[in-house]
Amino acid sequence: MSAKKVILGISGGVDSSVAALLLKNAGYDVTGLFMLNWEEENERGACNAEGDFEDAARVCAQLDIPYYSVNFADKYLNRVFKYFLEEYKAGRTPNPDVLCNREIKFGPFADYAFSLGADYIATGHYCGVAHEGGRHLLLKAADAGKDQTYFLNQVPESRFEKTLFPLAGLKKEEVREIARKNGLATAKKKDSTGICFIGERNFRNFLKTYLPAQPGEIKNLEGETVGRHEGLMYYTLGQRKGLNLGGRQGEEGRWFVVKKDIANNTLIVSHGDESPLYSRGCRVTGLNFIGFNPPETFNCFAKFRYRQSEQKVKVTLTDGGARVDFDIKQRAVTEGQYAVFYDGRACLGGGVIEQVFY
């Protein structure tokens, strides 16, 4: 009986490199597939993808597995990046990594892999899958600090039927050690940061290339003008740094963003008092549930940003979405980000935050 064929999304990073090693050692017939999703040079005139592809090629050569490259740059531009720009233009704060998973890695990439005869696809994500009662569950990773289920909340459940996540039970330091012991070329390569597939950039300069900045006034909660902003798209709720506002005589505390007034192109800030940042609930749309048939109302846990701890919530389904009521008021819940639901061991899915209730 021939080995099952797995096509792995290999990025040139240590995680997908170790995933390739583990899959081969488990007896799978592994092929590496590198995705080219962004072709523009960075500020230093270098194309990030070239170096990443070279690293991926070195690892595949070390492991004696075939590898290929596929160009999804047009799909990334139309399905992810245009949405990213439109959201910033509307004054919201999008999460392109969530869209990238749904629209590229578990969309065209998966389709292409299966068209090549793959039995399974695999990635270096820190998460796991389980198949119970005909359903496919997305499980949290053993490494809670690296768990990436938040970014997979919009992937259709059906995609997990034939997906392997070799790093599910490993901590990041264990992955590094496996890479080191096996002499993988990427063992010491630092983790990638920045926008999915675009990489590290001076964010303001990058956005200015695509969206003209519209400077305006910064006002406090009393309506006084206290400064000037460079463009609402550059600021997020709760932001403290980069406001260029000095302290006020006789007052302690820092300035931070509490609201964006899109209609008047005004940034609203508070000094010291964080209470305007705390909300009691939100409305979400674009719901996607994974391994779970939701009742009209249910209690679970939720995260409203990636690094946040899980919070108790009550979810009530509505026409076109859901209302999420927080057990405890939450700080800086942001429109355009995702509310992602959990039941303890699994990610139940999520939706995009459309409106915040204070």
C-alpha positions as CSV (number, residue, x, y, z in Angstrom):
1,M,0.0,0.0,0.0
2,S,1.5,3.3,-1.1
3,A,2.0,6.1,1.4
4,K,-0.6,8.8,1.7
5,K,0.4,11.9,-0.3
6,V,0.6,15.2,1.7
7,I,1.2,18.6,0.2
8,L,2.6,20.9,2.8
9,G,2.5,24.7,2.6
10,I,6.2,25.4,3.2
11,S,7.1,29.0,3.9
12,G,10.8,28.9,4.5
13,G,10.3,29.3,8.2
14,V,11.2,26.9,11.0
15,D,7.6,25.8,11.7
16,S,6.8,24.5,8.3
17,S,10.3,23.0,8.0
18,V,9.7,20.9,11.2
19,A,6.2,20.0,10.0
20,A,7.8,18.6,6.8
21,L,10.3,16.6,8.8
22,L,7.6,15.2,11.1
23,L,5.4,14.2,8.2
24,K,8.2,12.4,6.4
25,N,9.2,10.6,9.6
26,A,5.6,9.5,10.0
27,G,5.7,7.8,6.7
28,Y,3.8,10.2,4.5
29,D,4.8,11.0,0.9
30,V,5.5,14.7,1.4
31,T,5.8,17.5,-1.2
32,G,6.5,21.1,-0.3
33,L,4.5,23.8,-2.0
34,F,5.7,27.4,-1.6
35,M,3.1,30.2,-2.1
36,L,4.2,33.4,-3.7
37,N,1.4,35.9,-2.7
38,W,3.2,39.2,-2.7
39,E,5.7,40.3,-5.3
40,E,6.5,43.9,-4.3
41,E,9.9,44.8,-2.9
42,N,10.3,46.0,0.7
43,E,11.8,49.3,1.8
44,R,15.3,47.9,1.3
45,G,14.6,47.0,-2.3
46,A,14.5,43.3,-1.5
47,C,11.7,40.8,-2.2
48,N,11.0,38.9,1.0
49,A,9.7,35.9,-0.9
50,E,13.0,35.2,-2.7
51,G,14.9,34.6,0.5
52,D,12.0,32.6,2.0
53,F,11.8,30.4,-1.2
54,E,15.6,29.8,-1.0
55,D,15.2,28.7,2.6
56,A,12.3,26.4,1.8
57,A,14.3,24.9,-1.1
58,R,17.3,24.2,1.2
59,V,15.1,22.4,3.7
60,C,13.3,20.3,1.1
61,A,16.7,19.3,-0.3
62,Q,17.9,18.3,3.2
63,L,14.8,16.2,3.6
64,D,14.9,14.8,0.1
65,I,11.4,15.8,-0.7
66,P,10.2,17.5,-3.9
67,Y,9.1,21.1,-3.8
68,Y,7.3,23.5,-6.1
69,S,6.2,27.2,-6.1
70,V,2.8,28.5,-7.0
71,N,1.9,32.2,-7.6
72,F,-1.3,33.4,-6.0
73,A,-0.4,37.1,-6.0
74,D,-3.4,38.1,-8.0
75,K,-5.8,36.2,-5.8
76,Y,-4.2,37.7,-2.7
77,L,-4.5,41.2,-4.1
78,N,-8.2,40.7,-5.0
79,R,-9.4,38.6,-2.1
80,V,-7.3,39.9,0.8
81,F,-5.4,43.1,0.2
82,K,-8.2,45.1,-1.4
83,Y,-10.5,44.3,1.6
84,F,-7.6,45.3,3.9
85,L,-7.4,48.7,2.2
86,E,-11.2,49.2,2.1
87,E,-11.4,48.5,5.9
88,Y,-8.7,51.0,6.7
89,K,-10.3,53.5,4.4
90,A,-13.6,53.1,6.4
91,G,-11.7,53.7,9.7
92,R,-11.8,50.1,10.8
93,T,-9.0,47.8,11.9
94,P,-8.9,44.7,9.7
95,N,-7.1,41.4,10.4
96,P,-5.6,40.3,7.0
97,D,-4.2,37.1,8.5
98,V,-7.7,35.7,9.2
99,L,-8.7,36.4,5.6
100,C,-5.4,35.1,4.2
101,N,-6.2,31.7,5.8
102,R,-9.7,31.5,4.4
103,E,-9.1,33.1,1.0
104,I,-5.7,31.7,0.2
105,K,-4.2,28.9,2.3
106,F,-7.4,27.0,2.7
107,G,-8.9,28.2,-0.6
108,P,-6.8,28.3,-3.8
109,F,-3.8,26.6,-2.1
110,A,-5.9,23.6,-0.9
111,D,-7.8,23.4,-4.2
112,Y,-4.4,23.4,-6.1
113,A,-3.0,20.7,-3.8
114,F,-5.9,18.4,-4.2
115,S,-5.8,18.9,-8.0
116,L,-2.2,17.5,-7.8
117,G,-3.5,14.4,-6.2
118,A,-2.9,15.1,-2.5
119,D,-4.7,13.0,0.0
120,Y,-4.1,15.7,2.7
121,I,-2.8,19.2,2.9
122,A,-0.7,20.3,5.9
123,T,0.6,23.5,7.4
124,G,2.9,24.6,10.2
125,H,0.0,26.2,12.2
126,Y,0.0,25.7,15.9
127,C,-3.4,24.0,16.3
128,G,-5.0,20.6,15.9
129,V,-7.9,18.7,14.4
130,A,-10.2,16.0,15.6
131,H,-13.0,14.1,13.8
132,E,-15.9,13.2,16.0
133,G,-19.4,12.1,15.0
134,G,-18.9,13.1,11.4
135,R,-17.8,16.6,12.4
136,H,-14.3,18.2,12.1
137,L,-13.1,20.1,15.2
138,L,-10.4,22.8,15.3
139,L,-8.5,22.1,18.5
140,K,-6.3,24.5,20.4
141,A,-2.5,23.9,20.4
142,A,-0.5,22.5,23.2
143,D,1.5,25.8,23.2
144,A,-1.1,28.3,24.5
145,G,1.2,31.2,23.7
146,K,1.5,30.2,20.0
147,D,-2.0,28.8,19.5
148,Q,-3.2,30.1,16.1
149,T,-6.9,29.0,16.1
150,Y,-7.9,32.7,16.3
151,F,-6.6,33.2,12.8
152,L,-8.4,30.1,11.4
153,N,-11.9,31.0,12.7
154,Q,-13.2,31.8,9.2
155,V,-12.0,28.6,7.5
156,P,-15.0,26.3,6.6
157,E,-15.2,23.2,8.7
158,S,-15.1,21.0,5.6
159,R,-11.5,22.1,4.9
160,F,-10.3,20.4,8.1
161,E,-11.5,17.0,7.0
162,K,-8.2,16.4,5.1
163,T,-5.9,18.8,6.9
164,L,-2.9,17.8,9.0
165,F,-1.3,20.0,11.7
166,P,1.9,18.3,12.7
167,L,2.8,20.9,15.4
168,A,-0.4,20.5,17.4
169,G,1.2,18.9,20.4
170,L,4.5,20.8,20.4
171,K,5.8,23.9,22.2
172,K,7.7,26.4,20.1
173,E,10.9,25.7,22.0
174,E,10.5,22.0,21.1
175,V,10.1,22.9,17.4
176,R,13.3,24.9,17.5
177,E,15.1,22.0,19.2
178,I,13.9,19.5,16.6
179,A,15.1,21.8,13.9
180,R,18.5,22.2,15.6
181,K,19.0,18.5,16.3
182,N,18.2,17.6,12.7
183,G,20.4,20.4,11.3
184,L,17.6,22.1,9.4
185,A,18.7,25.2,7.5
186,T,15.9,27.3,9.2
187,A,16.7,26.2,12.8
188,K,17.8,29.7,13.8
189,K,15.7,31.8,11.5
190,K,13.6,34.3,13.4
191,D,9.8,34.1,13.3
192,S,8.1,36.2,10.7
193,T,6.1,39.2,11.8
194,G,4.1,41.9,10.1
195,I,1.2,41.6,7.6
196,C,0.6,38.1,6.3
197,F,2.9,37.5,3.3
198,I,3.9,41.1,3.1
199,G,6.2,41.0,6.1
200,E,7.7,43.7,8.3
201,R,7.2,47.2,7.1
202,N,7.1,50.8,8.3
203,F,3.3,50.5,8.5
204,R,2.5,54.2,8.0
205,N,4.8,54.5,5.0
206,F,3.4,51.3,3.5
207,L,-0.2,52.5,3.9
208,K,0.6,55.9,2.4
209,T,1.6,54.1,-0.8
210,Y,-2.0,53.0,-1.3
211,L,-4.2,55.4,0.7
212,P,-3.6,59.1,0.8
213,A,-3.4,60.3,4.3
214,Q,-6.0,62.8,5.5
215,P,-4.7,64.7,8.6
216,G,-7.2,66.2,11.0
217,E,-7.8,67.3,14.5
218,I,-7.3,65.4,17.7
219,K,-10.0,66.3,20.3
220,N,-10.5,65.3,23.9
221,L,-13.7,64.1,25.4
222,E,-14.8,67.6,26.2
223,G,-14.4,68.6,22.5
224,E,-11.2,70.7,22.9
225,T,-8.6,70.4,20.1
226,V,-5.4,69.1,21.7
227,G,-3.4,68.2,18.6
228,R,-3.3,66.9,15.0
229,H,-3.4,63.4,13.7
230,E,-1.7,62.1,10.5
231,G,-4.7,60.1,9.2
232,L,-7.3,58.1,11.1
233,M,-6.2,54.8,9.5
234,Y,-2.9,54.9,11.4
235,Y,-4.5,54.7,14.9
236,T,-6.3,52.0,16.8
237,L,-8.5,52.0,19.9
238,G,-6.5,52.1,23.1
239,Q,-3.3,53.2,21.4
240,R,-1.0,55.2,23.6
241,K,2.2,55.7,21.6
242,G,2.7,58.0,18.6
243,L,0.0,60.5,19.5
244,N,2.6,63.3,20.1
245,L,0.5,64.8,22.9
246,G,2.2,66.2,26.0
247,G,0.9,65.9,29.5
248,R,-1.5,68.4,31.0
249,Q,-0.5,70.6,33.9
250,G,-1.6,69.2,37.2
251,E,-2.8,65.9,35.7
252,E,-1.2,62.4,35.7
253,G,-1.7,59.6,33.2
254,R,-1.3,59.1,29.5
255,W,-3.3,60.0,26.4
256,F,-4.9,57.2,24.5
257,V,-7.3,56.8,21.6
258,V,-11.0,56.1,22.5
259,K,-12.8,56.8,19.3
260,K,-12.6,57.6,15.6
261,D,-15.1,60.2,14.3
262,I,-15.0,59.2,10.6
263,A,-17.6,61.8,9.5
264,N,-15.5,64.7,10.9
265,N,-12.1,63.1,10.4
266,T,-11.4,63.6,14.1
267,L,-9.5,61.4,16.5
268,I,-11.0,61.4,20.0
269,V,-8.6,60.8,22.9
270,S,-8.8,60.6,26.7
271,H,-6.3,61.6,29.3
272,G,-6.0,59.2,32.2
273,D,-9.6,58.0,32.2
274,E,-9.9,54.6,30.4
275,S,-13.6,54.1,31.1
276,P,-14.7,55.2,27.6
277,L,-12.7,52.2,26.2
278,Y,-14.8,49.6,28.0
279,S,-17.8,48.0,26.3
280,R,-20.5,45.6,27.3
281,G,-21.0,43.8,24.0
282,C,-20.8,43.8,20.3
283,R,-22.6,42.7,17.1
284,V,-20.8,40.3,14.7
285,T,-21.5,39.3,11.2
286,G,-20.0,36.8,8.7
287,L,-20.4,34.0,11.2
288,N,-18.6,30.7,10.6
289,F,-19.0,27.8,13.0
290,I,-16.6,24.8,13.1
291,G,-17.7,21.4,14.5
292,F,-20.7,23.0,16.2
293,N,-24.4,23.6,15.5
294,P,-25.2,26.7,17.6
295,P,-28.5,27.0,19.4
296,E,-30.3,30.4,19.2
297,T,-28.5,31.4,22.5
298,F,-25.4,29.8,24.1
299,N,-22.7,30.6,26.5
300,C,-19.0,30.1,25.7
301,F,-15.7,31.9,25.8
302,A,-14.4,34.5,23.3
303,K,-11.4,36.4,22.3
304,F,-11.6,39.8,20.5
305,R,-7.9,40.0,19.6
306,Y,-5.2,37.4,19.2
307,R,-3.2,37.8,22.4
308,Q,-6.2,38.2,24.7
309,S,-7.2,35.6,27.3
310,E,-10.6,33.9,26.7
311,Q,-13.5,35.8,28.2
312,K,-17.0,34.6,29.2
313,V,-19.7,35.7,26.9
314,K,-23.4,35.0,25.9
315,V,-24.1,34.7,22.2
316,T,-27.5,35.3,20.7
317,L,-28.0,34.6,17.1
318,T,-29.8,37.2,15.0
319,D,-30.7,37.7,11.4
320,G,-27.4,38.0,9.6
321,G,-25.2,37.6,12.6
322,A,-25.1,37.5,16.4
323,R,-25.1,39.7,19.5
324,V,-22.3,39.0,21.9
325,D,-22.8,40.1,25.5
326,F,-19.7,40.2,27.7
327,D,-19.7,38.7,31.3
328,I,-17.2,41.5,32.2
329,K,-16.8,44.7,30.3
330,Q,-14.0,44.5,27.7
331,R,-11.3,47.0,26.8
332,A,-10.8,48.3,23.3
333,V,-13.0,45.9,21.4
334,T,-12.4,47.1,17.8
335,E,-14.7,47.1,14.7
336,G,-13.1,45.1,11.9
337,Q,-11.4,42.6,14.2
338,Y,-12.9,39.2,15.0
339,A,-14.9,37.8,17.9
340,V,-13.7,34.2,18.1
341,F,-15.6,31.6,20.1
342,Y,-14.2,28.7,22.3
343,D,-15.6,25.9,24.4
344,G,-12.4,25.0,26.3
345,R,-10.5,22.7,24.0
346,A,-11.8,23.8,20.6
347,C,-12.4,26.9,18.5
348,L,-16.0,27.1,17.6
349,G,-15.6,29.7,14.8
350,G,-16.3,33.4,14.9
351,G,-17.4,36.5,13.0
352,V,-16.2,40.0,12.3
353,I,-17.1,42.8,14.8
354,E,-19.4,45.2,13.1
355,Q,-20.6,47.3,16.1
356,V,-19.5,47.8,19.7
357,F,-22.0,48.5,22.5
358,Y,-20.9,50.7,25.3
